[in-house]
Amino acid sequence: MHESMVEEIAENRGYDRGFTAGTKHAHDLLSNYVQWFKDYRAVLEDEGGCSHDVNLFQKHINVLENAKLLVRKGHWDSDEARTG
């Protein structure tokens, strides 16, 4: 196989591994952040009388879960955003 072809294949595979690792890292960070919000929301629920804050935390959780989906999909589709 020609040397330039081998280099190109190696670069493509390396890029893919790096991209995949970066995507997983972003997804894991968002998952940790979501878990923190869920834990804090549970504390607010236990305290009672904080329904506004609980709802606000739930909205943040929903946004972060959507961000995780966006990272997994790897692309943005404005048509889906309007219908979803």
Secondary structure as UniProt FT lines:
FT   HELIX           3..47
FT   HELIX           51..73
FT   HELIX           78..83
//
